[in-house]
Amino acid sequence: MLVPVRLTPKAGRNRIVGVRADADGTRRLAVSVTAVAEDGKANGALIALLAKTWKLPKSAIAITAGAKARSKTVRVAGDPAQILQRVHRHGCQA
């Protein structure tokens, strides 16, 4: 399952903010992490946060597009119905 994400590095805390629309209307999961955007630290923090929140192994989550941009596409391995259930359970509408 592919999840569009908007990542904000150097935030006050690690959290999933919710779903926000980009200027072009694309709905993205807004995520904030405290890590800086250098050497893949923010991307690693994103994967760790999603894995912890959704109770998935880190190996089930990978950034497939936008590794050096704030707008990313994240691939989540597993049953799409279960993944959507976890996303909804944590206050996000996908």
N, CA, C and O atoms as a Tinker XYZ file with bonds, in Angstrom:
   376  protein
     1  N      0.854000   -1.168000    0.000000    73     2
     2  CA     0.000000    0.000000    0.000000    64     1     3
     3  C      0.901000    1.232000    0.000000    63     2     4     5
     4  O      1.876000    1.282000    0.750000    81     3
     5  N      0.589000    2.219000   -0.825000    73     3     6
     6  CA     1.352000    3.458000   -0.890000    64     5     7
     7  C      0.645000    4.556000   -0.094000    63     6     8     9
     8  O     -0.563000    4.755000   -0.218000    81     7
     9  N      1.420000    5.257000    0.719000    73     7    10
    10  CA     0.875000    6.326000    1.557000    64     9    11
    11  C      1.630000    7.609000    1.234000    63    10    12    13
    12  O      2.843000    7.665000    1.436000    81    11
    13  N      0.949000    8.644000    0.735000    73    11    14
    14  CA     1.606000    9.928000    0.513000    64    13    15
    15  C      1.809000   10.641000    1.857000    63    14    16    17
    16  O      0.894000   10.721000    2.676000    81    15
    17  N      3.026000   11.157000    2.064000    73    15    18
    18  CA     3.394000   11.768000    3.345000    64    17    19
    19  C      3.997000   13.143000    3.113000    63    18    20    21
    20  O      4.711000   13.365000    2.136000    81    19
    21  N      3.703000   14.055000    4.015000    73    19    22
    22  CA     4.351000   15.373000    4.058000    64    21    23
    23  C      5.123000   15.411000    5.374000    63    22    24    25
    24  O      4.517000   15.437000    6.445000    81    23
    25  N      6.451000   15.413000    5.304000    73    23    26
    26  CA     7.304000   15.335000    6.483000    64    25    27
    27  C      7.841000   16.706000    6.870000    63    26    28    29
    28  O      8.331000   17.449000    6.020000    81    27
    29  N      7.748000   17.038000    8.151000    73    27    30
    30  CA     8.323000   18.265000    8.688000    64    29    31
    31  C      9.441000   17.878000    9.653000    63    30    32    33
    32  O      9.169000   17.384000   10.747000    81    31
    33  N     10.701000   18.099000    9.257000    73    31    34
    34  CA    11.821000   17.801000   10.158000    64    33    35
    35  C     12.035000   18.941000   11.161000    63    34    36    37
    36  O     11.447000   20.015000   11.032000    81    35
    37  N     12.883000   18.690000   12.157000    73    35    38
    38  CA    13.240000   19.673000   13.196000    64    37    39
    39  C     12.013000   20.230000   13.911000    63    38    40    41
    40  O     11.965000   21.416000   14.238000    81    39
    41  N     11.035000   19.383000   14.150000    73    39    42
    42  CA     9.819000   19.795000   14.850000    64    41    43
    43  C     10.040000   19.686000   16.361000    63    42    44    45
    44  O     11.064000   19.172000   16.811000    81    43
    45  N      9.091000   20.165000   17.119000    73    43    46
    46  CA     9.182000   20.118000   18.571000    64    45    47
    47  C      9.038000   18.714000   19.138000    63    46    48    49
    48  O      9.568000   18.411000   20.207000    81    47
    49  N      8.312000   17.849000   18.412000    73    47    50
    50  CA     8.143000   16.470000   18.853000    64    49    51
    51  C      7.786000   15.585000   17.671000    63    50    52    53
    52  O      7.361000   16.067000   16.621000    81    51
    53  N      7.965000   14.281000   17.857000    73    51    54
    54  CA     7.600000   13.308000   16.835000    64    53    55
    55  C      6.110000   13.032000   16.957000    63    54    56    57
    56  O      5.627000   12.661000   18.026000    81    55
    57  N      5.377000   13.215000   15.851000    73    55    58
    58  CA     3.945000   12.927000   15.891000    64    57    59
    59  C      3.355000   12.881000   14.498000    63    58    60    61
    60  O      3.877000   13.471000   13.552000    81    59
    61  N      2.238000   12.154000   14.402000    73    59    62
    62  CA     1.435000   12.165000   13.184000    64    61    63
    63  C      0.393000   13.251000   13.400000    63    62    64    65
    64  O     -0.425000   13.169000   14.316000    81    63
    65  N      0.430000   14.259000   12.556000    73    63    66
    66  CA    -0.447000   15.417000   12.717000    64    65    67
    67  C     -1.844000   15.119000   12.206000    63    66    68    69
    68  O     -2.828000   15.520000   12.827000    81    67
    69  N     -1.946000   14.424000   11.087000    73    67    70
    70  CA    -3.234000   14.119000   10.467000    64    69    71
    71  C     -3.092000   14.170000    8.962000    63    70    72    73
    72  O     -1.980000   14.096000    8.440000    81    71
    73  N     -4.179000   14.293000    8.273000    73    71    74
    74  CA    -4.158000   14.359000    6.812000    64    73    75
    75  C     -4.380000   15.795000    6.387000    63    74    76    77
    76  O     -5.312000   16.455000    6.847000    81    75
    77  N     -3.520000   16.272000    5.509000    73    75    78
    78  CA    -3.600000   17.637000    5.003000    64    77    79
    79  C     -3.563000   17.602000    3.476000    63    78    80    81
    80  O     -2.982000   16.690000    2.887000    81    79
    81  N     -4.173000   18.577000    2.846000    73    79    82
    82  CA    -4.150000   18.683000    1.381000    64    81    83
    83  C     -3.012000   19.614000    0.960000    63    82    84    85
    84  O     -2.823000   20.684000    1.537000    81    83
    85  N     -2.264000   19.190000   -0.050000    73    83    86
    86  CA    -1.238000   20.037000   -0.655000    64    85    87
    87  C     -1.905000   21.111000   -1.500000    63    86    88    89
    88  O     -3.124000   21.104000   -1.673000    81    87
    89  N     -1.115000   22.025000   -2.022000    73    87    90
    90  CA    -1.639000   23.080000   -2.889000    64    89    91
    91  C     -2.308000   22.504000   -4.135000    63    90    92    93
    92  O     -3.251000   23.088000   -4.669000    81    91
    93  N     -1.810000   21.348000   -4.595000    73    91    94
    94  CA    -2.402000   20.730000   -5.787000    64    93    95
    95  C     -3.595000   19.821000   -5.449000    63    94    96    97
    96  O     -4.166000   19.189000   -6.337000    81    95
    97  N     -3.966000   19.759000   -4.162000    73    95    98
    98  CA    -5.120000   18.977000   -3.755000    64    97    99
    99  C     -4.808000   17.560000   -3.313000    63    98   100   101
   100  O     -5.704000   16.843000   -2.868000    81    99
   101  N     -3.544000   17.137000   -3.427000    73    99   102
   102  CA    -3.160000   15.800000   -2.996000    64   101   103
   103  C     -3.251000   15.702000   -1.475000    63   102   104   105
   104  O     -2.679000   16.515000   -0.750000    81   103
   105  N     -3.979000   14.693000   -1.010000    73   103   106
   106  CA    -4.084000   14.482000    0.443000    64   105   107
   107  C     -2.874000   13.689000    0.914000    63   106   108   109
   108  O     -2.573000   12.620000    0.382000    81   107
   109  N     -2.178000   14.226000    1.924000    73   107   110
   110  CA    -0.979000   13.587000    2.452000    64   109   111
   111  C     -1.068000   13.462000    3.960000    63   110   112   113
   112  O     -1.659000   14.306000    4.634000    81   111
   113  N     -0.480000   12.414000    4.473000    73   111   114
   114  CA    -0.370000   12.233000    5.902000    64   113   115
   115  C      0.716000   13.191000    6.398000    63   114   116   117
   116  O      1.875000   13.067000    6.003000    81   115
   117  N      0.355000   14.134000    7.249000    73   115   118
   118  CA     1.314000   15.109000    7.781000    64   117   119
   119  C      1.988000   14.512000    9.010000    63   118   120   121
   120  O      1.328000   14.104000    9.965000    81   119
   121  N      3.328000   14.469000    8.963000    73   119   122
   122  CA     4.114000   13.885000   10.044000    64   121   123
   123  C      5.223000   14.853000   10.416000    63   122   124   125
   124  O      5.862000   15.440000    9.543000    81   123
   125  N      5.452000   15.018000   11.714000    73   123   126
   126  CA     6.531000   15.862000   12.223000    64   125   127
   127  C      7.513000   14.991000   12.991000    63   126   128   129
   128  O      7.115000   14.108000   13.751000    81   127
   129  N      8.813000   15.250000   12.783000    73   127   130
   130  CA     9.857000   14.529000   13.524000    64   129   131
   131  C     10.881000   15.531000   14.044000    63   130   132   133
   132  O     11.070000   16.599000   13.461000    81   131
   133  N     11.534000   15.182000   15.134000    73   131   134
   134  CA    12.531000   16.076000   15.724000    64   133   135
   135  C     13.873000   15.997000   15.018000    63   134   136   137
   136  O     14.692000   16.905000   15.164000    81   135
   137  N     14.118000   14.953000   14.267000    73   135   138
   138  CA    15.390000   14.753000   13.580000    64   137   139
   139  C     15.589000   15.794000   12.482000    63   138   140   141
   140  O     14.633000   16.302000   11.896000    81   139
   141  N     16.862000   16.095000   12.221000    73   139   142
   142  CA    17.200000   17.039000   11.156000    64   141   143
   143  C     17.181000   16.326000    9.812000    63   142   144   145
   144  O     17.307000   15.104000    9.739000    81   143
   145  N     17.024000   17.103000    8.760000    73   143   146
   146  CA    16.950000   16.544000    7.408000    64   145   147
   147  C     18.344000   16.462000    6.788000    63   146   148   149
   148  O     18.627000   17.121000    5.788000    81   147
   149  N     19.195000   15.665000    7.380000    73   147   150
   150  CA    20.525000   15.443000    6.810000    64   149   151
   151  C     20.934000   13.997000    7.035000    63   150   152   153
   152  O     20.628000   13.404000    8.069000    81   151
   153  N     21.619000   13.448000    6.065000    73   151   154
   154  CA    22.099000   12.063000    6.133000    64   153   155
   155  C     20.980000   11.053000    6.384000    63   154   156   157
   156  O     21.228000    9.998000    6.969000    81   155
   157  N     19.763000   11.354000    5.956000    73   155   158
   158  CA    18.652000   10.426000    6.090000    64   157   159
   159  C     18.086000   10.293000    7.496000    63   158   160   161
   160  O     17.288000    9.392000    7.758000    81   159
   161  N     18.490000   11.183000    8.410000    73   159   162
   162  CA    18.033000   11.090000    9.801000    64   161   163
   163  C     16.523000   11.305000    9.920000    63   162   164   165
   164  O     15.851000   10.580000   10.654000    81   163
   165  N     15.993000   12.286000    9.213000    73   163   166
   166  CA    14.550000   12.544000    9.277000    64   165   167
   167  C     13.770000   11.388000    8.652000    63   166   168   169
   168  O     12.711000   11.015000    9.157000    81   167
   169  N     14.279000   10.823000    7.567000    73   167   170
   170  CA    13.614000    9.680000    6.941000    64   169   171
   171  C     13.605000    8.473000    7.889000    63   170   172   173
   172  O     12.604000    7.764000    7.992000    81   171
   173  N     14.714000    8.251000    8.568000    73   171   174
   174  CA    14.781000    7.160000    9.536000    64   173   175
   175  C     13.805000    7.366000   10.684000    63   174   176   177
   176  O     13.169000    6.422000   11.153000    81   175
   177  N     13.693000    8.620000   11.134000    73   175   178
   178  CA    12.754000    8.937000   12.213000    64   177   179
   179  C     11.313000    8.745000   11.746000    63   178   180   181
   180  O     10.462000    8.294000   12.514000    81   179
   181  N     11.042000    9.086000   10.492000    73   179   182
   182  CA     9.698000    8.882000    9.928000    64   181   183
   183  C      9.336000    7.404000    9.935000    63   182   184   185
   184  O      8.254000    7.026000   10.383000    81   183
   185  N     10.238000    6.575000    9.440000    73   183   186
   186  CA     9.985000    5.136000    9.390000    64   185   187
   187  C      9.794000    4.579000   10.800000    63   186   188   189
   188  O      8.889000    3.779000   11.037000    81   187
   189  N     10.643000    4.999000   11.730000    73   187   190
   190  CA    10.536000    4.518000   13.113000    64   189   191
   191  C      9.206000    4.930000   13.739000    63   190   192   193
   192  O      8.568000    4.129000   14.423000    81   191
   193  N      8.786000    6.171000   13.511000    73   191   194
   194  CA     7.530000    6.657000   14.080000    64   193   195
   195  C      6.327000    5.908000   13.508000    63   194   196   197
   196  O      5.445000    5.482000   14.254000    81   195
   197  N      6.293000    5.750000   12.195000    73   195   198
   198  CA     5.178000    5.025000   11.580000    64   197   199
   199  C      5.144000    3.573000   12.042000    63   198   200   201
   200  O      4.073000    3.037000   12.327000    81   199
   201  N      6.309000    2.935000   12.116000    73   199   202
   202  CA     6.365000    1.538000   12.554000    64   201   203
   203  C      5.873000    1.402000   13.990000    63   202   204   205
   204  O      5.107000    0.489000   14.299000    81   203
   205  N      6.302000    2.296000   14.861000    73   203   206
   206  CA     5.874000    2.227000   16.263000    64   205   207
   207  C      4.375000    2.499000   16.398000    63   206   208   209
   208  O      3.664000    1.770000   17.090000    81   207
   209  N      3.906000    3.551000   15.735000    73   207   210
   210  CA     2.504000    3.939000   15.842000    64   209   211
   211  C      1.577000    2.873000   15.282000    63   210   212   213
   212  O      0.550000    2.560000   15.883000    81   211
   213  N      1.937000    2.316000   14.135000    73   211   214
   214  CA     1.090000    1.334000   13.469000    64   213   215
   215  C      1.397000   -0.105000   13.879000    63   214   216   217
   216  O      0.793000   -1.045000   13.364000    81   215
   217  N      2.354000   -0.274000   14.822000    73   215   218
   218  CA     2.728000   -1.596000   15.327000    64   217   219
   219  C      3.132000   -2.544000   14.190000    63   218   220   221
   220  O      2.621000   -3.656000   14.058000    81   219
   221  N      4.064000   -2.054000   13.387000    73   219   222
   222  CA     4.610000   -2.822000   12.274000    64   221   223
   223  C      6.123000   -2.863000   12.416000    63   222   224   225
   224  O      6.704000   -1.982000   13.051000    81   223
   225  N      6.774000   -3.868000   11.838000    73   223   226
   226  CA     8.239000   -3.844000   11.839000    64   225   227
   227  C      8.743000   -2.746000   10.902000    63   226   228   229
   228  O      8.099000   -2.432000    9.900000    81   227
   229  N      9.889000   -2.168000   11.231000    73   227   230
   230  CA    10.458000   -1.115000   10.380000    64   229   231
   231  C     10.688000   -1.624000    8.958000    63   230   232   233
   232  O     10.606000   -0.862000    7.995000    81   231
   233  N     10.973000   -2.903000    8.840000    73   231   234
   234  CA    11.228000   -3.484000    7.518000    64   233   235
   235  C      9.987000   -3.481000    6.630000    63   234   236   237
   236  O     10.097000   -3.677000    5.420000    81   235
   237  N      8.810000   -3.261000    7.210000    73   235   238
   238  CA     7.565000   -3.231000    6.435000    64   237   239
   239  C      7.304000   -1.856000    5.833000    63   238   240   241
   240  O      6.343000   -1.679000    5.085000    81   239
   241  N      8.156000   -0.879000    6.154000    73   239   242
   242  CA     7.944000    0.497000    5.697000    64   241   243
   243  C      9.175000    0.962000    4.935000    63   242   244   245
   244  O     10.300000    0.807000    5.410000    81   243
   245  N      8.963000    1.533000    3.753000    73   243   246
   246  CA    10.072000    2.033000    2.935000    64   245   247
   247  C      9.640000    3.294000    2.191000    63   246   248   249
   248  O      8.492000    3.418000    1.766000    81   247
   249  N     10.569000    4.214000    2.044000    73   247   250
   250  CA    10.315000    5.427000    1.262000    64   249   251
   251  C     10.621000    5.092000   -0.184000    63   250   252   253
   252  O     11.750000    4.740000   -0.525000    81   251
   253  N      9.603000    5.204000   -1.039000    73   251   254
   254  CA     9.780000    4.837000   -2.448000    64   253   255
   255  C      9.956000    6.050000   -3.351000    63   254   256   257
   256  O     10.434000    5.911000   -4.477000    81   255
   257  N      9.582000    7.229000   -2.883000    73   255   258
   258  CA     9.758000    8.446000   -3.678000    64   257   259
   259  C      9.902000    9.632000   -2.734000    63   258   260   261
   260  O      9.271000    9.673000   -1.678000    81   259
   261  N     10.729000   10.586000   -3.114000    73   259   262
   262  CA    10.872000   11.810000   -2.340000    64   261   263
   263  C     11.836000   11.708000   -1.175000    63   262   264   265
   264  O     11.658000   12.401000   -0.173000    81   263
   265  N     12.847000   10.868000   -1.277000    73   263   266
   266  CA    13.785000   10.673000   -0.163000    64   265   267
   267  C     14.448000   11.977000    0.264000    63   266   268   269
   268  O     14.813000   12.121000    1.430000    81   267
   269  N     14.610000   12.926000   -0.649000    73   267   270
   270  CA    15.256000   14.194000   -0.311000    64   269   271
   271  C     14.282000   15.371000   -0.344000    63   270   272   273
   272  O     14.696000   16.529000   -0.394000    81   271
   273  N     12.994000   15.066000   -0.316000    73   271   274
   274  CA    11.970000   16.113000   -0.356000    64   273   275
   275  C     11.048000   15.968000    0.847000    63   274   276   277
   276  O     11.042000   14.933000    1.514000    81   275
   277  N     10.282000   16.993000    1.116000    73   275   278
   278  CA     9.312000   16.909000    2.214000    64   277   279
   279  C      8.115000   16.047000    1.830000    63   278   280   281
   280  O      7.559000   15.341000    2.671000    81   279
   281  N      7.722000   16.105000    0.571000    73   279   282
   282  CA     6.621000   15.265000    0.087000    64   281   283
   283  C      7.201000   13.927000   -0.331000    63   282   284   285
   284  O      8.078000   13.864000   -1.192000    81   283
   285  N      6.716000   12.867000    0.275000    73   283   286
   286  CA     7.258000   11.536000    0.051000    64   285   287
   287  C      6.136000   10.550000   -0.248000    63   286   288   289
   288  O      4.963000   10.818000    0.013000    81   287
   289  N      6.517000    9.414000   -0.796000    73   287   290
   290  CA     5.606000    8.285000   -0.924000    64   289   291
   291  C      6.221000    7.149000   -0.139000    63   290   292   293
   292  O      7.372000    6.774000   -0.361000    81   291
   293  N      5.440000    6.604000    0.784000    73   291   294
   294  CA     5.908000    5.529000    1.648000    64   293   295
   295  C      5.142000    4.259000    1.304000    63   294   296   297
   296  O      3.914000    4.264000    1.221000    81   295
   297  N      5.877000    3.175000    1.104000    73   295   298
   298  CA     5.255000    1.872000    0.847000    64   297   299
   299  C      5.174000    1.133000    2.173000    63   298   300   301
   300  O      6.164000    0.992000    2.891000    81   299
   301  N      3.965000    0.664000    2.479000    73   299   302
   302  CA     3.735000   -0.112000    3.695000    64   301   303
   303  C      3.342000   -1.509000    3.265000    63   302   304   305
   304  O      2.326000   -1.698000    2.596000    81   303
   305  N      4.151000   -2.495000    3.651000    73   303   306
   306  CA     3.893000   -3.881000    3.281000    64   305   307
   307  C      2.875000   -4.486000    4.247000    63   306   308   309
   308  O      2.884000   -4.201000    5.445000    81   307
   309  N      2.019000   -5.308000    3.708000    73   307   310
   310  CA     1.029000   -5.992000    4.530000    64   309   311
   311  C     -0.348000   -5.902000    3.910000    63   310   312   313
   312  O     -0.517000   -5.410000    2.794000    81   311
   313  N     -1.321000   -6.382000    4.648000    73   311   314
   314  CA    -2.699000   -6.386000    4.196000    64   313   315
   315  C     -3.252000   -4.958000    4.205000    63   314   316   317
   316  O     -3.297000   -4.336000    5.266000    81   315
   317  N     -3.671000   -4.424000    3.066000    73   315   318
   318  CA    -4.165000   -3.045000    3.006000    64   317   319
   319  C     -5.318000   -2.752000    3.966000    63   318   320   321
   320  O     -5.389000   -1.661000    4.533000    81   319
   321  N     -6.209000   -3.705000    4.151000    73   319   322
   322  CA    -7.342000   -3.480000    5.062000    64   321   323
   323  C     -6.858000   -3.293000    6.492000    63   322   324   325
   324  O     -7.359000   -2.424000    7.205000    81   323
   325  N     -5.893000   -4.094000    6.917000    73   323   326
   326  CA    -5.353000   -3.962000    8.268000    64   325   327
   327  C     -4.574000   -2.655000    8.426000    63   326   328   329
   328  O     -4.642000   -2.006000    9.469000    81   327
   329  N     -3.845000   -2.283000    7.397000    73   327   330
   330  CA    -3.074000   -1.040000    7.459000    64   329   331
   331  C     -4.019000    0.148000    7.566000    63   330   332   333
   332  O     -3.803000    1.034000    8.393000    81   331
   333  N     -5.057000    0.178000    6.749000    73   331   334
   334  CA    -6.033000    1.272000    6.829000    64   333   335
   335  C     -6.697000    1.321000    8.203000    63   334   336   337
   336  O     -6.956000    2.402000    8.731000    81   335
   337  N     -6.965000    0.179000    8.767000    73   335   338
   338  CA    -7.559000    0.112000   10.102000    64   337   339
   339  C     -6.630000    0.760000   11.128000    63   338   340   341
   340  O     -7.086000    1.506000   11.994000    81   339
   341  N     -5.338000    0.481000   11.035000    73   339   342
   342  CA    -4.361000    1.072000   11.955000    64   341   343
   343  C     -4.240000    2.581000   11.742000    63   342   344   345
   344  O     -4.115000    3.344000   12.700000    81   343
   345  N     -4.277000    2.995000   10.493000    73   343   346
   346  CA    -4.195000    4.428000   10.192000    64   345   347
   347  C     -5.390000    5.146000   10.806000    63   346   348   349
   348  O     -5.222000    6.177000   11.456000    81   347
   349  N     -6.578000    4.622000   10.612000    73   347   350
   350  CA    -7.792000    5.243000   11.154000    64   349   351
   351  C     -7.795000    5.234000   12.679000    63   350   352   353
   352  O     -8.256000    6.186000   13.308000    81   351
   353  N     -7.283000    4.163000   13.270000    73   351   354
   354  CA    -7.259000    4.033000   14.727000    64   353   355
   355  C     -6.411000    5.130000   15.376000    63   354   356   357
   356  O     -6.661000    5.514000   16.519000    81   355
   357  N     -5.429000    5.623000   14.663000    73   355   358
   358  CA    -4.539000    6.633000   15.234000    64   357   359
   359  C     -4.901000    8.045000   14.766000    63   358   360   361
   360  O     -4.036000    8.915000   14.672000    81   359
   361  N     -6.171000    8.261000   14.479000    73   359   362
   362  CA    -6.669000    9.601000   14.222000    64   361   363
   363  C     -6.410000   10.167000   12.854000    63   362   364   365
   364  O     -6.521000   11.376000   12.653000    81   363
   365  N     -6.071000    9.327000   11.916000    73   363   366
   366  CA    -5.783000    9.799000   10.564000    64   365   367
   367  C     -6.811000    9.234000    9.600000    63   366   368   369
   368  O     -7.205000    8.073000    9.710000    81   367
   369  N     -7.235000   10.041000    8.677000    73   367   370
   370  CA    -8.171000    9.604000    7.645000    64   369   371
   371  C     -7.418000    9.481000    6.335000    63   370   372   373
   372  O     -6.976000   10.489000    5.783000    81   371
   373  N     -7.264000    8.274000    5.829000    73   371   374
   374  CA    -6.530000    8.081000    4.578000    64   373   375
   375  C     -7.479000    8.018000    3.406000    63   374   376
   376  O     -7.043000    7.858000    2.266000    81   375
